[in-house]
């Protein structure tokens, strides 16, 4: 009887000292990176396309024109990644204002053509900028006239998800140009696609 009482005290102590049983299959420790959103490795080529609403205006001799509502885009860029945070692209960006004149439609476009950098501040937000060719073009009655000068491309955006190579974003893009004695300005509020 005494041995049985001692044994009953010893068995729980032995059970406590045993290692815990293995978890059921499929319930092991999480794999490395488990629970974290996958991060796209930015490398190789990148492509961008943006479209939205814009504004166009001009300034010369201390006077400024009215700001007209315009089409923002289609802005496109093609380039490559220099690092996980920096891409360099050849970019075409601008705005186009259209107005009916009689039976014809006149289109006035201003914008930027040239190299532009895109720097990612974090996984979703980025800034961009470039210096290149600024242009102003007027199309009417089947004819187009254009002038060029120096132009800038300044932009900032937010990409919703970078877990895939195909991403969607919203951005603001400002494309001022200095042509002869006049400054032309285009500003776009854009929705866009980017292949990372």
N, CA and C atoms as an extended XYZ file, in Angstrom:
588
Properties=species:S:1:pos:R:3:atomname:S:1:resname:S:1:resid:I:1 pbc="F F F"
N         0.835       -1.192        0.000 N   UNK     1
C         0.000        0.000        0.000 CA  UNK     1
C         0.872        1.244        0.000 C   UNK     1
N         1.919        1.204        0.776 N   UNK     2
C         2.829        2.334        0.873 CA  UNK     2
C         3.539        2.566       -0.464 C   UNK     2
N         3.945        1.449       -1.135 N   UNK     3
C         4.593        1.555       -2.435 CA  UNK     3
C         3.658        2.174       -3.462 C   UNK     3
N         2.389        1.814       -3.401 N   UNK     4
C         1.406        2.341       -4.349 CA  UNK     4
C         1.219        3.842       -4.153 C   UNK     4
N         1.201        4.299       -2.908 N   UNK     5
C         1.068        5.733       -2.630 CA  UNK     5
C         2.281        6.498       -3.134 C   UNK     5
N         3.489        5.959       -2.920 N   UNK     6
C         4.702        6.607       -3.418 CA  UNK     6
C         4.723        6.629       -4.948 C   UNK     6
N         4.262        5.537       -5.545 N   UNK     7
C         4.226        5.467       -7.004 CA  UNK     7
C         3.259        6.489       -7.581 C   UNK     7
N         2.128        6.698       -6.905 N   UNK     8
C         1.159        7.683       -7.408 CA  UNK     8
C         1.707        9.103       -7.339 C   UNK     8
N         2.594        9.369       -6.385 N   UNK     9
C         3.222       10.688       -6.327 CA  UNK     9
C         4.318       10.830       -7.371 C   UNK     9
N         4.999        9.742       -7.701 N   UNK    10
C         6.121        9.771       -8.630 CA  UNK    10
C         5.677        9.879      -10.099 C   UNK    10
N         4.605        9.202      -10.478 N   UNK    11
C         4.148        9.165      -11.879 CA  UNK    11
C         3.820       10.557      -12.408 C   UNK    11
N         3.054       11.430      -11.701 N   UNK    12
C         2.821       12.777      -12.254 CA  UNK    12
C         4.106       13.564      -12.424 C   UNK    12
N         5.059       13.387      -11.518 N   UNK    13
C         6.327       14.105      -11.649 CA  UNK    13
C         7.059       13.655      -12.889 C   UNK    13
N         7.040       12.386      -13.187 N   UNK    14
C         7.687       11.867      -14.399 CA  UNK    14
C         6.971       12.404      -15.633 C   UNK    14
N         5.632       12.446      -15.588 N   UNK    15
C         4.862       12.941      -16.735 CA  UNK    15
C         5.181       14.400      -17.012 C   UNK    15
N         5.376       15.198      -15.956 N   UNK    16
C         5.701       16.611      -16.134 CA  UNK    16
C         7.090       16.758      -16.750 C   UNK    16
N         7.988       15.864      -16.380 N   UNK    17
C         9.359       15.975      -16.880 CA  UNK    17
C         9.490       15.545      -18.335 C   UNK    17
N         8.510       14.852      -18.882 N   UNK    18
C         8.578       14.391      -20.268 CA  UNK    18
C         8.404       15.568      -21.230 C   UNK    18
N         9.044       15.511      -22.408 N   UNK    19
C         8.838       16.578      -23.393 CA  UNK    19
C         7.413       16.542      -23.918 C   UNK    19
N         6.884       17.696      -24.364 N   UNK    20
C         5.510       17.717      -24.859 CA  UNK    20
C         5.408       16.882      -26.133 C   UNK    20
N         4.232       16.319      -26.384 N   UNK    21
C         4.066       15.501      -27.592 CA  UNK    21
C         4.206       16.376      -28.841 C   UNK    21
N         4.631       15.761      -29.941 N   UNK    22
C         4.765       16.556      -31.172 CA  UNK    22
C         3.401       17.052      -31.633 C   UNK    22
N         3.358       18.218      -32.299 N   UNK    23
C         2.066       18.724      -32.777 CA  UNK    23
C         1.538       17.834      -33.884 C   UNK    23
N         0.217       17.848      -34.097 N   UNK    24
C        -0.364       17.060      -35.189 CA  UNK    24
C         0.214       17.535      -36.526 C   UNK    24
N         0.200       16.667      -37.540 N   UNK    25
C         0.729       17.076      -38.855 CA  UNK    25
C         0.044       18.345      -39.350 C   UNK    25
N         0.846       19.247      -39.905 N   UNK    26
C         0.302       20.507      -40.425 CA  UNK    26
C         0.242       21.614      -39.399 C   UNK    26
N         0.597       21.306      -38.139 N   UNK    27
C         0.531       22.320      -37.089 CA  UNK    27
C         1.900       22.631      -36.513 C   UNK    27
N         2.934       22.455      -37.311 N   UNK    28
C         4.289       22.714      -36.852 CA  UNK    28
C         4.567       24.202      -36.786 C   UNK    28
N         5.799       24.578      -36.446 N   UNK    29
C         6.144       26.005      -36.382 CA  UNK    29
C         6.023       26.636      -37.757 C   UNK    29
N         5.644       27.916      -37.831 N   UNK    30
C         5.478       28.570      -39.125 CA  UNK    30
C         6.792       28.626      -39.888 C   UNK    30
N         6.663       28.518      -41.182 N   UNK    31
C         7.846       28.616      -42.044 CA  UNK    31
C         8.408       30.030      -41.969 C   UNK    31
N         9.702       30.203      -42.250 N   UNK    32
C        10.276       31.557      -42.240 CA  UNK    32
C         9.487       32.487      -43.169 C   UNK    32
N         9.176       33.696      -42.686 N   UNK    33
C         8.417       34.654      -43.493 CA  UNK    33
C         6.922       34.437      -43.440 C   UNK    33
N         6.464       33.395      -42.692 N   UNK    34
C         5.033       33.115      -42.615 CA  UNK    34
C         4.293       34.295      -41.986 C   UNK    34
N         3.167       34.662      -42.557 N   UNK    35
C         2.375       35.764      -42.020 CA  UNK    35
C         2.796       37.122      -42.524 C   UNK    35
N         3.885       37.183      -43.289 N   UNK    36
C         4.323       38.457      -43.855 CA  UNK    36
C         3.914       38.511      -45.312 C   UNK    36
N         3.517       39.688      -45.781 N   UNK    37
C         3.156       39.840      -47.193 CA  UNK    37
C         4.399       39.638      -48.046 C   UNK    37
N         4.257       38.876      -49.140 N   UNK    38
C         5.420       38.702      -50.004 CA  UNK    38
C         5.852       40.031      -50.596 C   UNK    38
N         7.151       40.209      -50.726 N   UNK    39
C         7.698       41.449      -51.257 CA  UNK    39
C         8.272       41.184      -52.636 C   UNK    39
N         7.890       42.016      -53.596 N   UNK    40
C         8.388       41.836      -54.950 CA  UNK    40
C         9.831       42.296      -55.037 C   UNK    40
N        10.663       41.501      -55.650 N   UNK    41
C        12.046       41.896      -55.877 CA  UNK    41
C        12.113       42.722      -57.139 C   UNK    41
N        12.345       43.993      -56.988 N   UNK    42
C        12.372       44.905      -58.139 CA  UNK    42
C        13.692       44.715      -58.879 C   UNK    42
N        13.610       44.143      -60.064 N   UNK    43
C        14.799       43.930      -60.879 CA  UNK    43
C        14.358       43.808      -62.332 C   UNK    43
N        15.307       43.996      -63.232 N   UNK    44
C        14.977       43.889      -64.650 CA  UNK    44
C        14.268       45.134      -65.156 C   UNK    44
N        13.320       44.928      -66.065 N   UNK    45
C        12.608       46.036      -66.692 CA  UNK    45
C        11.401       46.468      -65.873 C   UNK    45
N        11.010       47.724      -66.045 N   UNK    46
C         9.769       48.231      -65.479 CA  UNK    46
C         9.036       49.032      -66.549 C   UNK    46
N         7.711       48.987      -66.495 N   UNK    47
C         6.859       49.709      -67.441 CA  UNK    47
C         5.748       50.391      -66.672 C   UNK    47
N         5.436       51.646      -67.059 N   UNK    48
C         4.364       52.400      -66.412 CA  UNK    48
C         3.418       52.988      -67.449 C   UNK    48
N         2.141       53.086      -67.080 N   UNK    49
C         1.143       53.780      -67.895 CA  UNK    49
C         0.153       54.455      -66.946 C   UNK    49
N        -0.109       55.759      -67.166 N   UNK    50
C        -0.969       56.538      -66.269 CA  UNK    50
C        -1.967       57.362      -67.074 C   UNK    50
N        -3.168       57.507      -66.523 N   UNK    51
C        -4.215       58.285      -67.166 CA  UNK    51
C        -5.079       58.913      -66.080 C   UNK    51
N        -5.583       60.129      -66.331 N   UNK    52
C        -6.438       60.765      -65.334 CA  UNK    52
C        -6.910       62.124      -65.790 C   UNK    52
N        -7.140       62.980      -64.817 N   UNK    53
C        -7.600       64.340      -65.091 CA  UNK    53
C        -6.432       65.291      -64.873 C   UNK    53
N        -6.407       66.380      -65.639 N   UNK    54
C        -5.291       67.305      -65.515 CA  UNK    54
C        -5.717       68.755      -65.649 C   UNK    54
N        -4.726       69.626      -65.549 N   UNK    55
C        -4.926       71.067      -65.707 CA  UNK    55
C        -3.779       71.596      -66.551 C   UNK    55
N        -4.061       72.603      -67.364 N   UNK    56
C        -3.052       73.206      -68.225 CA  UNK    56
C        -3.172       74.719      -68.128 C   UNK    56
N        -1.997       75.416      -68.056 N   UNK    57
C        -1.996       76.871      -68.038 CA  UNK    57
C        -0.629       77.378      -68.475 C   UNK    57
N        -0.536       78.680      -68.684 N   UNK    58
C         0.718       79.297      -69.139 CA  UNK    58
C         0.942       80.596      -68.396 C   UNK    58
N         2.213       81.043      -68.385 N   UNK    59
C         2.565       82.309      -67.745 CA  UNK    59
C         3.678       82.972      -68.539 C   UNK    59
N         3.529       84.292      -68.731 N   UNK    60
C         4.552       85.081      -69.428 CA  UNK    60
C         4.419       86.530      -69.017 C   UNK    60
N         5.574       87.213      -68.902 N   UNK    61
C         5.594       88.634      -68.565 CA  UNK    61
C         4.810       88.953      -67.300 C   UNK    61
N         4.894       88.075      -66.319 N   UNK    62
C         4.229       88.314      -65.037 CA  UNK    62
C         2.740       88.064      -65.050 C   UNK    62
N         2.187       87.591      -66.155 N   UNK    63
C         0.753       87.311      -66.228 CA  UNK    63
C         0.540       85.817      -66.424 C   UNK    63
N        -0.576       85.343      -65.892 N   UNK    64
C        -0.868       83.910      -65.966 CA  UNK    64
C        -2.238       83.689      -66.578 C   UNK    64
N        -2.339       82.679      -67.436 N   UNK    65
C        -3.615       82.355      -68.075 CA  UNK    65
C        -4.530       81.628      -67.096 C   UNK    65
N        -5.782       81.442      -67.512 N   UNK    66
C        -6.702       80.627      -66.732 CA  UNK    66
C        -6.218       79.179      -66.749 C   UNK    66
N        -6.520       78.457      -65.693 N   UNK    67
C        -6.239       77.022      -65.654 CA  UNK    67
C        -7.416       76.294      -66.289 C   UNK    67
N        -7.133       75.501      -67.303 N   UNK    68
C        -8.173       74.763      -68.006 CA  UNK    68
C        -8.104       73.293      -67.623 C   UNK    68
N        -9.278       72.680      -67.450 N   UNK    69
C        -9.335       71.248      -67.158 CA  UNK    69
C        -8.949       70.480      -68.420 C   UNK    69
N        -8.089       69.480      -68.259 N   UNK    70
C        -7.543       68.773      -69.407 CA  UNK    70
C        -7.486       67.274      -69.118 C   UNK    70
N        -7.107       66.531      -70.130 N   UNK    71
C        -6.863       65.106      -69.980 CA  UNK    71
C        -5.437       64.911      -69.489 C   UNK    71
N        -5.266       64.184      -68.394 N   UNK    72
C        -3.929       63.876      -67.896 CA  UNK    72
C        -3.461       62.545      -68.461 C   UNK    72
N        -2.411       62.546      -69.243 N   UNK    73
C        -1.915       61.315      -69.863 CA  UNK    73
C        -2.395       61.212      -71.305 C   UNK    73
N        -2.168       60.147      -71.918 N   UNK    74
C        -1.613       58.908      -71.429 CA  UNK    74
C        -0.107       59.069      -71.230 C   UNK    74
N         0.341       58.939      -69.967 N   UNK    75
C         1.756       59.047      -69.635 CA  UNK    75
C         2.347       57.643      -69.593 C   UNK    75
N         3.502       57.461      -70.217 N   UNK    76
C         4.121       56.141      -70.240 CA  UNK    76
C         5.608       56.239      -69.906 C   UNK    76
N         6.140       55.165      -69.356 N   UNK    77
C         7.566       55.101      -69.038 CA  UNK    77
C         8.070       53.685      -69.214 C   UNK    77
N         9.290       53.553      -69.704 N   UNK    78
C         9.924       52.251      -69.879 CA  UNK    78
C        11.366       52.370      -69.428 C   UNK    78
N        11.772       51.497      -68.509 N   UNK    79
C        13.132       51.580      -67.995 CA  UNK    79
C        13.529       50.343      -67.239 C   UNK    79
N        14.466       50.520      -66.301 N   UNK    80
C        14.974       49.389      -65.545 CA  UNK    80
C        15.358       49.784      -64.135 C   UNK    80
N        15.534       48.765      -63.288 N   UNK    81
C        15.872       48.956      -61.882 CA  UNK    81
C        17.379       48.995      -61.704 C   UNK    81
N        17.864       50.028      -61.025 N   UNK    82
C        19.267       50.101      -60.642 CA  UNK    82
C        19.484       49.490      -59.261 C   UNK    82
N        18.431       49.494      -58.438 N   UNK    83
C        18.463       48.885      -57.109 CA  UNK    83
C        17.023       48.603      -56.714 C   UNK    83
N        16.825       48.068      -55.500 N   UNK    84
C        15.474       47.797      -55.009 CA  UNK    84
C        14.658       49.072      -54.826 C   UNK    84
N        15.315       50.216      -54.728 N   UNK    85
C        14.606       51.473      -54.491 CA  UNK    85
C        14.616       52.421      -55.675 C   UNK    85
N        15.475       52.218      -56.659 N   UNK    86
C        15.654       53.215      -57.709 CA  UNK    86
C        15.509       52.611      -59.105 C   UNK    86
N        14.632       53.237      -59.906 N   UNK    87
C        14.473       52.873      -61.316 CA  UNK    87
C        14.695       54.119      -62.163 C   UNK    87
N        15.264       53.928      -63.355 N   UNK    88
C        15.436       54.999      -64.325 CA  UNK    88
C        14.649       54.622      -65.575 C   UNK    88
N        13.827       55.548      -66.056 N   UNK    89
C        12.980       55.270      -67.223 CA  UNK    89
C        13.070       56.392      -68.241 C   UNK    89
N        12.759       56.058      -69.486 N   UNK    90
C        12.485       57.070      -70.498 CA  UNK    90
C        10.992       57.323      -70.403 C   UNK    90
N        10.597       58.599      -70.194 N   UNK    91
C         9.199       58.908      -69.890 CA  UNK    91
C         8.632       59.963      -70.823 C   UNK    91
N         7.371       59.764      -71.197 N   UNK    92
C         6.583       60.755      -71.937 CA  UNK    92
C         5.369       61.072      -71.077 C   UNK    92
N         5.215       62.344      -70.705 N   UNK    93
C         4.133       62.731      -69.797 CA  UNK    93
C         3.606       64.100      -70.190 C   UNK    93
N         2.324       64.329      -69.940 N   UNK    94
C         1.756       65.643      -70.234 CA  UNK    94
C         0.257       65.672      -70.071 C   UNK    94
N        -0.325       66.773      -70.504 N   UNK    95
C        -1.773       66.971      -70.460 CA  UNK    95
C        -2.236       67.529      -71.799 C   UNK    95
N        -3.504       67.287      -72.122 N   UNK    96
C        -4.079       67.753      -73.388 CA  UNK    96
C        -5.425       68.405      -73.128 C   UNK    96
N        -5.560       69.627      -73.609 N   UNK    97
C        -6.818       70.380      -73.516 CA  UNK    97
C        -7.479       70.397      -74.889 C   UNK    97
N        -8.762       70.076      -74.951 N   UNK    98
C        -9.499       70.048      -76.216 CA  UNK    98
C       -10.670       71.019      -76.167 C   UNK    98
N       -10.900       71.686      -77.309 N   UNK    99
C       -12.037       72.621      -77.416 CA  UNK    99
C       -12.543       72.615      -78.848 C   UNK    99
N       -13.865       72.574      -78.987 N   UNK   100
C       -14.475       72.614      -80.314 CA  UNK   100
C       -14.442       74.033      -80.852 C   UNK   100
N       -13.947       74.165      -82.084 N   UNK   101
C       -13.910       75.454      -82.772 CA  UNK   101
C       -14.612       75.240      -84.105 C   UNK   101
N       -15.864       75.714      -84.190 N   UNK   102
C       -16.652       75.444      -85.390 CA  UNK   102
C       -16.901       73.942      -85.497 C   UNK   102
N       -16.594       73.392      -86.659 N   UNK   103
C       -16.780       71.962      -86.879 CA  UNK   103
C       -15.533       71.150      -86.525 C   UNK   103
N       -14.488       71.799      -86.099 N   UNK   104
C       -13.227       71.126      -85.795 CA  UNK   104
C       -12.961       71.139      -84.289 C   UNK   104
N       -12.045       70.278      -83.870 N   UNK   105
C       -11.611       70.238      -82.477 CA  UNK   105
C       -10.155       70.649      -82.403 C   UNK   105
N        -9.869       71.665      -81.594 N   UNK   106
C        -8.489       72.100      -81.376 CA  UNK   106
C        -7.964       71.409      -80.122 C   UNK   106
N        -6.716       70.924      -80.220 N   UNK   107
C        -6.086       70.248      -79.086 CA  UNK   107
C        -4.759       70.919      -78.764 C   UNK   107
N        -4.610       71.303      -77.506 N   UNK   108
C        -3.380       71.915      -77.028 CA  UNK   108
C        -2.750       70.979      -75.997 C   UNK   108
N        -1.518       70.563      -76.253 N   UNK   109
C        -0.831       69.632      -75.349 CA  UNK   109
C         0.474       70.251      -74.875 C   UNK   109
N         0.810       69.989      -73.622 N   UNK   110
C         2.109       70.374      -73.093 CA  UNK   110
C         2.611       69.242      -72.222 C   UNK   110
N         3.952       69.083      -72.186 N   UNK   111
C         4.463       67.982      -71.386 CA  UNK   111
C         5.963       67.828      -71.436 C   UNK   111
N         6.397       66.604      -71.182 N   UNK   112
C         7.797       66.273      -70.946 CA  UNK   112
C         8.161       65.002      -71.694 C   UNK   112
N         9.374       64.971      -72.255 N   UNK   113
C         9.945       63.762      -72.858 CA  UNK   113
C        11.397       63.667      -72.383 C   UNK   113
N        11.772       62.531      -71.799 N   UNK   114
C        13.162       62.386      -71.372 CA  UNK   114
C        13.342       61.400      -70.249 C   UNK   114
N        14.548       61.360      -69.674 N   UNK   115
C        14.831       60.430      -68.578 CA  UNK   115
C        14.202       60.906      -67.271 C   UNK   115
N        13.736       59.942      -66.492 N   UNK   116
C        13.113       60.266      -65.214 CA  UNK   116
C        13.424       59.162      -64.217 C   UNK   116
N        13.750       59.550      -62.990 N   UNK   117
C        14.046       58.589      -61.929 CA  UNK   117
C        12.808       58.367      -61.080 C   UNK   117
N        12.700       57.164      -60.535 N   UNK   118
C        11.636       56.833      -59.589 CA  UNK   118
C        12.309       56.246      -58.349 C   UNK   118
N        12.164       56.931      -57.211 N   UNK   119
C        12.796       56.493      -55.965 CA  UNK   119
C        11.716       56.080      -54.975 C   UNK   119
N        11.792       54.850      -54.490 N   UNK   120
C        10.806       54.310      -53.559 CA  UNK   120
C        11.231       54.638      -52.131 C   UNK   120
N        10.425       55.450      -51.469 N   UNK   121
C        10.689       55.861      -50.085 CA  UNK   121
C        10.473       54.683      -49.133 C   UNK   121
N         9.432       53.887      -49.402 N   UNK   122
C         9.178       52.652      -48.665 CA  UNK   122
C         8.530       51.665      -49.627 C   UNK   122
N         7.894       50.632      -49.117 N   UNK   123
C         7.364       49.584      -49.996 CA  UNK   123
C         6.219       50.072      -50.878 C   UNK   123
N         5.553       51.179      -50.513 N   UNK   124
C         4.400       51.646      -51.278 CA  UNK   124
C         4.529       53.053      -51.854 C   UNK   124
N         5.233       53.951      -51.183 N   UNK   125
C         5.295       55.356      -51.614 CA  UNK   125
C         6.573       55.628      -52.391 C   UNK   125
N         6.464       56.464      -53.425 N   UNK   126
C         7.624       56.799      -54.241 CA  UNK   126
C         7.570       58.242      -54.724 C   UNK   126
N         8.748       58.750      -55.102 N   UNK   127
C         8.915       60.083      -55.669 CA  UNK   127
C         9.624       59.929      -57.003 C   UNK   127
N         9.389       60.874      -57.909 N   UNK   128
C        10.046       60.794      -59.211 CA  UNK   128
C        10.421       62.164      -59.724 C   UNK   128
N        11.407       62.191      -60.618 N   UNK   129
C        11.802       63.460      -61.207 CA  UNK   129
C        12.764       63.270      -62.353 C   UNK   129
N        12.738       64.234      -63.287 N   UNK   130
C        13.647       64.183      -64.411 CA  UNK   130
C        13.750       65.527      -65.096 C   UNK   130
N        14.789       65.682      -65.894 N   UNK   131
C        15.011       66.881      -66.698 CA  UNK   131
C        15.142       66.422      -68.147 C   UNK   131
N        14.411       67.066      -69.040 N   UNK   132
C        14.456       66.658      -70.435 CA  UNK   132
C        13.880       67.715      -71.360 C   UNK   132
N        13.181       67.258      -72.364 N   UNK   133
C        12.602       68.122      -73.388 CA  UNK   133
C        11.175       68.486      -73.003 C   UNK   133
N        10.890       69.783      -72.907 N   UNK   134
C         9.528       70.247      -72.704 CA  UNK   134
C         8.926       70.612      -74.049 C   UNK   134
N         7.625       70.416      -74.192 N   UNK   135
C         6.998       70.711      -75.482 CA  UNK   135
C         5.620       71.337      -75.304 C   UNK   135
N         5.208       72.070      -76.328 N   UNK   136
C         3.851       72.581      -76.467 CA  UNK   136
C         3.435       72.307      -77.907 C   UNK   136
N         2.257       71.751      -78.096 N   UNK   137
C         1.806       71.388      -79.449 CA  UNK   137
C         0.337       71.760      -79.610 C   UNK   137
N         0.008       72.322      -80.760 N   UNK   138
C        -1.370       72.684      -81.103 CA  UNK   138
C        -1.771       71.943      -82.366 C   UNK   138
N        -2.865       71.182      -82.270 N   UNK   139
C        -3.398       70.453      -83.419 CA  UNK   139
C        -4.759       71.018      -83.764 C   UNK   139
N        -4.931       71.393      -85.039 N   UNK   140
C        -6.207       71.953      -85.488 CA  UNK   140
C        -6.320       71.807      -86.999 C   UNK   140
N        -7.491       71.376      -87.443 N   UNK   141
C        -7.792       71.283      -88.868 CA  UNK   141
C        -6.765       70.422      -89.613 C   UNK   141
N        -6.368       69.332      -88.978 N   UNK   142
C        -5.449       68.392      -89.610 CA  UNK   142
C        -3.987       68.803      -89.593 C   UNK   142
N        -3.663       69.926      -88.985 N   UNK   143
C        -2.274       70.382      -88.922 CA  UNK   143
C        -1.822       70.494      -87.460 C   UNK   143
N        -0.529       70.280      -87.264 N   UNK   144
C         0.043       70.361      -85.919 CA  UNK   144
C         1.268       71.251      -85.929 C   UNK   144
N         1.307       72.176      -84.990 N   UNK   145
C         2.478       73.024      -84.791 CA  UNK   145
C         3.010       72.776      -83.390 C   UNK   145
N         4.336       72.734      -83.242 N   UNK   146
C         4.902       72.470      -81.921 CA  UNK   146
C         6.170       73.268      -81.710 C   UNK   146
N         6.483       73.511      -80.453 N   UNK   147
C         7.701       74.178      -80.027 CA  UNK   147
C         8.289       73.381      -78.862 C   UNK   147
N         9.593       73.440      -78.704 N   UNK   148
C        10.235       72.702      -77.618 CA  UNK   148
C        11.159       73.612      -76.820 C   UNK   148
N        11.451       73.185      -75.621 N   UNK   149
C        12.366       73.894      -74.734 CA  UNK   149
C        12.816       72.929      -73.651 C   UNK   149
N        13.154       73.462      -72.496 N   UNK   150
C        13.563       72.599      -71.391 CA  UNK   150
C        12.341       72.272      -70.542 C   UNK   150
N        12.270       71.024      -70.080 N   UNK   151
C        11.118       70.602      -69.297 CA  UNK   151
C        11.520       69.791      -68.090 C   UNK   151
N        10.647       69.776      -67.101 N   UNK   152
C        10.835       68.990      -65.877 CA  UNK   152
C         9.689       68.005      -65.721 C   UNK   152
N         9.982       66.922      -65.033 N   UNK   153
C         8.967       65.939      -64.673 CA  UNK   153
C         9.079       65.700      -63.174 C   UNK   153
N         8.063       66.103      -62.421 N   UNK   154
C         8.055       65.972      -60.968 CA  UNK   154
C         6.808       65.212      -60.561 C   UNK   154
N         6.982       64.143      -59.792 N   UNK   155
C         5.813       63.342      -59.441 CA  UNK   155
C         5.972       62.631      -58.112 C   UNK   155
N         4.833       62.205      -57.570 N   UNK   156
C         4.791       61.438      -56.323 CA  UNK   156
C         3.597       60.505      -56.415 C   UNK   156
N         3.760       59.288      -55.858 N   UNK   157
C         2.668       58.337      -55.966 CA  UNK   157
C         2.644       57.328      -54.841 C   UNK   157
N         1.555       56.563      -54.838 N   UNK   158
C         1.357       55.504      -53.861 CA  UNK   158
C         0.890       54.260      -54.594 C   UNK   158
N         1.623       53.162      -54.445 N   UNK   159
C         1.277       51.890      -55.060 CA  UNK   159
C         0.564       51.026      -54.029 C   UNK   159
N        -0.600       50.485      -54.397 N   UNK   160
C        -1.444       49.789      -53.425 CA  UNK   160
C        -0.853       48.469      -52.949 C   UNK   160
N        -0.276       47.681      -53.836 N   UNK   161
C         0.294       46.397      -53.437 CA  UNK   161
C         1.509       46.106      -54.298 C   UNK   161
N         2.591       45.704      -53.660 N   UNK   162
C         3.798       45.356      -54.405 CA  UNK   162
C         4.122       43.873      -54.271 C   UNK   162
N         3.137       43.074      -53.875 N   UNK   163
C         3.349       41.637      -53.728 CA  UNK   163
C         3.384       40.932      -55.086 C   UNK   163
N         2.950       41.609      -56.127 N   UNK   164
C         2.925       41.040      -57.469 CA  UNK   164
C         3.768       41.899      -58.401 C   UNK   164
N         4.112       41.363      -59.550 N   UNK   165
C         4.822       42.161      -60.556 CA  UNK   165
C         3.902       43.200      -61.188 C   UNK   165
N         2.589       42.972      -61.155 N   UNK   166
C         1.606       43.886      -61.740 CA  UNK   166
C         0.938       44.675      -60.630 C   UNK   166
N         1.144       45.998      -60.634 N   UNK   167
C         0.655       46.832      -59.536 CA  UNK   167
C        -0.176       47.996      -60.064 C   UNK   167
N        -0.984       48.571      -59.169 N   UNK   168
C        -1.827       49.736      -59.481 CA  UNK   168
C        -1.485       50.854      -58.517 C   UNK   168
N        -1.568       52.108      -59.004 N   UNK   169
C        -1.170       53.231      -58.156 CA  UNK   169
C        -1.986       54.479      -58.453 C   UNK   169
N        -1.887       55.445      -57.557 N   UNK   170
C        -2.382       56.803      -57.790 CA  UNK   170
C        -1.173       57.729      -57.672 C   UNK   170
N        -1.190       58.808      -58.470 N   UNK   171
C        -0.032       59.708      -58.435 CA  UNK   171
C        -0.430       61.114      -58.861 C   UNK   171
N         0.461       62.051      -58.550 N   UNK   172
C         0.371       63.434      -59.009 CA  UNK   172
C         1.605       63.682      -59.872 C   UNK   172
N         1.417       64.351      -61.019 N   UNK   173
C         2.556       64.611      -61.900 CA  UNK   173
C         2.492       66.047      -62.415 C   UNK   173
N         3.604       66.741      -62.264 N   UNK   174
C         3.719       68.155      -62.655 CA  UNK   174
C         4.800       68.252      -63.730 C   UNK   174
N         4.451       68.838      -64.880 N   UNK   175
C         5.386       68.915      -66.002 CA  UNK   175
C         5.515       70.361      -66.506 C   UNK   175
N         6.297       71.189      -65.821 N   UNK   176
C         6.522       72.558      -66.303 CA  UNK   176
C         7.547       72.579      -67.435 C   UNK   176
N         7.324       73.493      -68.379 N   UNK   177
C         8.248       73.666      -69.510 CA  UNK   177
C         8.517       75.140      -69.723 C   UNK   177
N         9.758       75.454      -70.092 N   UNK   178
C        10.127       76.818      -70.440 CA  UNK   178
C        10.449       76.839      -71.930 C   UNK   178
N         9.584       77.529      -72.698 N   UNK   179
C         9.722       77.552      -74.154 CA  UNK   179
C         9.720       79.007      -74.605 C   UNK   179
N        10.858       79.422      -75.173 N   UNK   180
C        11.083       80.820      -75.543 CA  UNK   180
C        10.843       81.702      -74.325 C   UNK   180
N         9.889       82.627      -74.352 N   UNK   181
C         9.667       83.528      -73.217 CA  UNK   181
C         8.446       83.144      -72.389 C   UNK   181
N         7.953       81.921      -72.562 N   UNK   182
C         6.718       81.513      -71.892 CA  UNK   182
C         6.933       80.221      -71.117 C   UNK   182
N         6.330       80.165      -69.951 N   UNK   183
C         6.321       78.936      -69.155 CA  UNK   183
C         4.970       78.253      -69.314 C   UNK   183
N         4.996       76.969      -69.648 N   UNK   184
C         3.773       76.179      -69.787 CA  UNK   184
C         3.755       75.132      -68.675 C   UNK   184
N         2.557       74.908      -68.129 N   UNK   185
C         2.428       74.016      -66.988 CA  UNK   185
C         1.348       72.973      -67.250 C   UNK   185
N         1.663       71.739      -66.902 N   UNK   186
C         0.686       70.656      -66.916 CA  UNK   186
C         0.713       69.961      -65.574 C   UNK   186
N        -0.460       69.633      -65.057 N   UNK   187
C        -0.562       68.944      -63.771 CA  UNK   187
C        -1.594       67.850      -63.910 C   UNK   187
N        -1.248       66.627      -63.495 N   UNK   188
C        -2.180       65.509      -63.607 CA  UNK   188
C        -2.414       64.809      -62.286 C   UNK   188
N        -3.655       64.388      -62.083 N   UNK   189
C        -4.043       63.511      -60.981 CA  UNK   189
C        -4.368       62.191      -61.656 C   UNK   189
N        -3.528       61.176      -61.429 N   UNK   190
C        -3.511       60.023      -62.311 CA  UNK   190
C        -3.755       58.708      -61.586 C   UNK   190
N        -4.350       57.783      -62.312 N   UNK   191
C        -4.450       56.390      -61.888 CA  UNK   191
C        -3.574       55.595      -62.831 C   UNK   191
N        -2.766       54.664      -62.296 N   UNK   192
C        -1.798       54.029      -63.172 CA  UNK   192
C        -1.524       52.570      -62.883 C   UNK   192
N        -0.837       51.982      -63.854 N   UNK   193
C        -0.363       50.591      -63.783 CA  UNK   193
C         1.152       50.606      -63.852 C   UNK   193
N         1.826       49.740      -63.089 N   UNK   194
C         3.263       49.576      -63.213 CA  UNK   194
C         3.634       48.113      -63.095 C   UNK   194
N         4.425       47.660      -64.053 N   UNK   195
C         5.027       46.327      -63.975 CA  UNK   195
C         6.373       46.486      -63.276 C   UNK   195
N         6.514       45.852      -62.123 N   UNK   196
C         7.736       45.991      -61.332 CA  UNK   196
C         8.802       45.029      -61.811 C   UNK   196
